[in-house]
């Protein structure tokens, strides 16, 4: 008797899971994949003052993963991405009664524009993302690492936003 109840419960669970998956596919749900970049981006030049920033490195990596050829000469490129500003930083959000920071906010700001075949495809656009995290003065090294990880995550999110904007170019 116990064995058949377990099989029945397992069978019902599988049926519910199957119905849920069927319902998700029927409603048009799908995971967001990598954006499909336009053909004009086959040869792209990135104009920036800082080729060592987190954002720049992540953008280059994303474009290369999507088979975009990055050129060193803007004359060879059909698409020019101009990174007009790329800045990061942190601000103190809260302090304790002893005037010691208790919470920080990390921010990332990027301004960019895009030209395709000599015409402005994306006018000046500025993106700004923030994340906050608690600070503990007894864990300074760990919190410094946490801040770096947050900064990397924000730069990846920023590249995702820019990538979707680039994919929308006609």
Steps between C-alpha positions, in 0.01 A plus 500: 500500500774750596695426183205572273423830678859615441478405133167682471642817658807483276278451195283799594810714555635406157166571336481843666855578393424393143182713493691799638767471231236459231315806627821709501580411139140555390493855639808601299741503792866459412826584668672814385808393310784700355377784282533459124714787373428657159717409200640855490687422820717236329793746511485723808732756651472604866619853571589559865753673720530208744568159346550346845164571661274216609229614260731517198651156565156343553361667184793375290455150641126501427546624144770243427284220642236605246746483207535878462836598351658792685723716283786722608426756229170693505519543119462121458197477730139518394395558861671735746410477868608811690536459875479864605527446874568195714517568871461302818502588865343458837313720741429463868131437560483465878732542796490365853476710817883499512508654150625178338351404160238228535380481140645596163351547156707396198414667170591466134424764238553455127419740219522380141387559144510284188553584133416249228630565149575861594150573632403538863308183594495554877525860618673590826363272769598479864449195721535501878485195727546476877521230763536541874663273753550500877847577633660344807827657618615166640486341154680760288671256261186299440296813439759630251466173308123526520516851354714375208254217432208743508685731258561209260134400520386855432733527199358172362147633550599823327644309202176302483300823477730640231493168309120501490511861381749404225287202397202735451683699231341450158 
